[in-house]
Structures are given as C-alpha cells and as structure tokens.
Amino acid sequence: MNSPEIKICGISDPAALDAAIGARADHAGLVFFAPSPRNLALGDARALAERATGRIGKVGLFVDADDSLIADAVNATQLDALQLHGEETPERAAQLKARFGLTVWKALPIASPADVERARQYDDIADLILFDAKTPKDAALPGGMGLRFDWSLLSGYRGKARWGLAGGLTPNNVADAIAQTGAALVDTSSGVESAPGVKDVDRIAAFCKAARP
Ligand SMILES: O=C(O)c1ccccc1NCC(=O)[C@H](O)[C@H](O)COP(=O)(O)O
C-alpha cells in the first residue's frame, strides 16, 4: 500500500489542529465558505494558522471566492495552498496561481467518467486535483457532506497532475480507498467529526493511523 499524504479538512479549533499534527497529518484544511459549519472568521483562522505554521501545511478552502476574500485569508494565515472547490475554470485557477504565487488544488465533483475526464483541463495548471464526491444539485455545500463516489471511476485516470481522493472517507474505509485507488493524498472532513463541524480528536488519530499504519 502506498503511503499517501493526509489532509484533515475543516479544522476549526486548536484541539483538532493539535490532533492532526500529533497524528502526523500533512495538511490542515481551513474553510472560508460562509454556508459551511466549518467556516472560519479571519481572526479565528489567524490564531489557528499561528499554531499550525511550521507544524502542518495550511490549505485554504474556497468556493468561487473573489480575490478580496482570498487575499484577506492569505494575509491572515499565510496559507500554503489554495483549494478551489467551486466552478473555478482553468483560467481562473491560473489567474489565482499567478496572483498569489501559491500551490493550487482544484477539487472536481465526481459522479461519472466524464467528470473524471474534466481533470485534463487542469493538468498544466493545478498542482493537485482533488477528486471528491459530487453533491446533489440542491445541496447546501459542494463538498464536506460525507458522500462517497464509485472509486473505480478513477481506475483509468492517467492525468499529469498529482491527485487526491476525498468524499466520505472514514477511519474504517480509508485503507480500502488507498488500496483500490492508489491515491497520492486522502482528505476527510465529516468522517472525523462527531457532528457537522465538530471534529473528534480520536477519529482524527484513527483516520491517520488507518491511512498510514
Ligand atoms: O468542508 C466543508 O464544509 C466544505 C464546504 C464547501 C466546499 C468544500 C468543503 N470541504 C472540502 C473538503 O476538502 C472536504 O474534506 C471534502 O469535500 C470531503 O468532505 P467529507 O466527505 O465530509 O469527508
């Protein structure tokens, strides 16, 4: 089994951050999307980022955000990466990469082979493609809903960019997900929570141990 990088997304309190760091996760996801139960006010994000810097990667999560929101978040937290989780086009992703000079992850919602094929449009732009489960059209969130997709859809994927797997990953299924897909990174949010937006430090530890025994 390959040893993938681990991202714990939707970190919103110091105990969860310390648990991710203690479990040797590689990235902490900080959500800047108001409808999310994990959304961070800039002041809270700044405090978490100060605790994280030098100990874990800081990935800012945005959904079709304008430059000013991204700039405010970057200035407050010195993000290491931007995760674009909306309808951002390759051109928008390239524009943000040029403006902020940061690593750019593009999340793609997956439910069909055609959805996977879209990754090719970001091949020379995104530093990582994050394959995530497509959420229902009327869903409040485009991610972070604990939904899985059919991992076999990725078996034929041969893009240039590194790619990661998200969507419904838990301590109980992440080892299978890695074995089945060979993902270079695994990402979870709901799967390590006791309630939406409430991270469970024991589940964070269990997820990281299962992903990287
Ligand atoms: O986490 C959120 O609240 C969120 C809101 C809006 C867009 C994306 C969001 N999360 C992005 C992530 O990277 C999640 O970790 C990913 O979607 C997997 O979430 P889950 O299925 O809950 O593990």
PDBQT file of the ligand as one rigid body, heavy atoms in Angstrom, charges set to zero:
ROOT
HETATM    1  O1  LIG A 301     -15.799  21.023   4.431  1.00  0.00    +0.000 OA
HETATM    2  C1  LIG A 301     -16.674  21.822   4.068  1.00  0.00    +0.000 C 
HETATM    3  O2  LIG A 301     -17.508  22.353   4.849  1.00  0.00    +0.000 OA
HETATM    4  C2  LIG A 301     -16.748  22.220   2.632  1.00  0.00    +0.000 A 
HETATM    5  C3  LIG A 301     -17.688  23.174   2.250  1.00  0.00    +0.000 A 
HETATM    6  C4  LIG A 301     -17.774  23.553   0.913  1.00  0.00    +0.000 A 
HETATM    7  C5  LIG A 301     -16.922  23.001  -0.032  1.00  0.00    +0.000 A 
HETATM    8  C6  LIG A 301     -15.974  22.045   0.337  1.00  0.00    +0.000 A 
HETATM    9  C7  LIG A 301     -15.887  21.657   1.673  1.00  0.00    +0.000 A 
HETATM   10  N1  LIG A 301     -14.957  20.713   2.060  1.00  0.00    +0.000 N 
HETATM   11  C8  LIG A 301     -13.933  20.347   1.145  1.00  0.00    +0.000 C 
HETATM   12  C9  LIG A 301     -13.059  19.241   1.518  1.00  0.00    +0.000 C 
HETATM   13  O3  LIG A 301     -11.905  19.217   1.111  1.00  0.00    +0.000 OA
HETATM   14  C10 LIG A 301     -13.643  18.055   2.227  1.00  0.00    +0.000 C 
HETATM   15  O4  LIG A 301     -12.637  17.476   3.014  1.00  0.00    +0.000 OA
HETATM   16  C11 LIG A 301     -14.111  17.060   1.175  1.00  0.00    +0.000 C 
HETATM   17  O5  LIG A 301     -15.193  17.640   0.463  1.00  0.00    +0.000 OA
HETATM   18  C12 LIG A 301     -14.544  15.752   1.801  1.00  0.00    +0.000 C 
HETATM   19  O6  LIG A 301     -15.532  16.012   2.750  1.00  0.00    +0.000 OA
HETATM   20  P1  LIG A 301     -16.172  14.749   3.559  1.00  0.00    +0.000 P 
HETATM   21  O7  LIG A 301     -16.917  13.938   2.560  1.00  0.00    +0.000 OA
HETATM   22  O8  LIG A 301     -17.050  15.406   4.574  1.00  0.00    +0.000 OA
HETATM   23  O9  LIG A 301     -15.040  13.983   4.153  1.00  0.00    +0.000 OA
ENDROOT
TORSDOF 0
